[in-house]
Amino acid sequence: EIDPIFCTQEFVSGLHVTVLDNATGQPLVEGVTVTATDGTYNETLELVPGLENLFIGAGERVGTYTITVTKSGYQTYTSPPIAVTRDVCHVVTQSLTVNLRSN
């Protein structure tokens, strides 16, 4: 007998991105734009209320994403492709920490 799988009702984000200053290790939030691109799909990640420095996106969306992080005064960061898959219930969250280097 197979146990039934009970999926939670939560809306799971496929991408969790934290942005840090490469020199100080401090979180960068102000003026930071985090974009996820999958082919023609493009999404700007949003800051999670209550979590000071976590950008989330790709909610329940499987894909292979390139993350771009921009901030004035810093070098633009582009990630290698990040594959977001899903299990029986939800997408499997991929976490990325980006260390931005100032110009």
C-alpha positions as CSV (number, residue, x, y, z in Angstrom):
1,E,0.0,0.0,0.0
2,I,1.4,3.4,-1.0
3,D,1.0,6.2,1.5
4,P,-0.8,9.1,0.1
5,I,1.2,12.3,-0.2
6,F,-0.2,15.3,1.5
7,C,1.1,18.4,-0.2
8,T,1.1,21.7,1.7
9,Q,-0.8,24.6,0.4
10,E,2.2,26.9,0.6
11,F,3.4,28.7,-2.5
12,V,7.1,27.7,-2.8
13,S,9.7,30.0,-4.4
14,G,12.1,28.3,-6.7
15,L,14.8,30.9,-6.2
16,H,16.2,32.4,-3.0
17,V,19.0,35.0,-3.6
18,T,21.0,36.8,-0.9
19,V,23.2,39.7,-2.0
20,L,26.3,40.6,0.0
21,D,29.0,43.2,-0.3
22,N,32.1,41.3,-1.3
23,A,34.4,43.5,0.8
24,T,32.4,43.7,4.0
25,G,30.2,40.7,3.9
26,Q,27.2,42.9,4.7
27,P,23.8,42.4,3.1
28,L,23.0,44.6,0.2
29,V,19.4,45.5,-0.4
30,E,19.0,49.2,-1.2
31,G,19.1,49.8,-4.9
32,V,19.7,46.2,-5.7
33,T,17.8,44.6,-8.6
34,V,17.8,40.8,-8.9
35,T,16.4,39.4,-12.2
36,A,15.8,35.8,-13.2
37,T,15.7,34.9,-16.9
38,D,14.6,31.6,-18.4
39,G,14.6,31.8,-22.2
40,T,12.0,34.5,-22.9
41,Y,10.7,34.5,-19.3
42,N,11.9,37.3,-17.2
43,E,11.1,38.1,-13.6
44,T,12.4,40.6,-11.0
45,L,12.8,38.9,-7.7
46,E,11.1,40.6,-4.7
47,L,12.3,41.1,-1.2
48,V,10.6,39.0,1.4
49,P,8.8,41.2,4.0
50,G,10.3,40.4,7.4
51,L,13.4,38.8,6.0
52,E,15.7,41.7,5.5
53,N,17.9,40.5,2.7
54,L,16.3,37.6,0.9
55,F,15.1,38.1,-2.7
56,I,12.6,35.4,-3.9
57,G,11.1,34.5,-7.2
58,A,10.2,31.7,-9.7
59,G,7.2,30.8,-7.5
60,E,6.2,27.2,-8.4
61,R,7.9,27.6,-11.8
62,V,10.3,25.0,-13.0
63,G,13.0,26.3,-15.3
64,T,16.7,26.9,-15.9
65,Y,17.4,30.4,-14.7
66,T,20.2,32.9,-15.1
67,I,20.3,35.4,-12.2
68,T,21.5,38.9,-12.8
69,V,22.2,41.2,-9.9
70,T,22.8,45.0,-10.5
71,K,23.5,47.8,-8.1
72,S,24.8,51.3,-8.9
73,G,28.5,51.5,-8.0
74,Y,29.0,47.7,-8.2
75,Q,29.9,45.3,-11.0
76,T,26.9,43.5,-12.5
77,Y,26.8,39.8,-11.5
78,T,25.5,37.1,-13.8
79,S,25.1,33.5,-12.5
80,P,25.7,30.3,-14.3
81,P,22.4,28.5,-15.2
82,I,20.5,27.4,-12.1
83,A,18.0,24.5,-12.6
84,V,14.8,24.7,-10.6
85,T,13.1,21.3,-10.5
86,R,10.0,20.1,-8.7
87,D,9.2,17.2,-6.4
88,V,5.8,15.6,-6.1
89,C,4.3,18.7,-4.5
90,H,6.3,21.8,-5.1
91,V,9.4,23.3,-6.8
92,V,12.7,22.6,-5.0
93,T,14.1,25.8,-3.9
94,Q,17.6,26.7,-5.1
95,S,19.6,29.2,-2.9
96,L,22.2,31.5,-4.2
97,T,24.5,33.9,-2.4
98,V,25.9,36.7,-4.6
99,N,29.0,38.7,-3.5
100,L,28.9,42.0,-5.4
101,R,32.2,43.7,-6.0
102,S,32.3,47.5,-6.0
103,N,33.6,49.3,-9.0
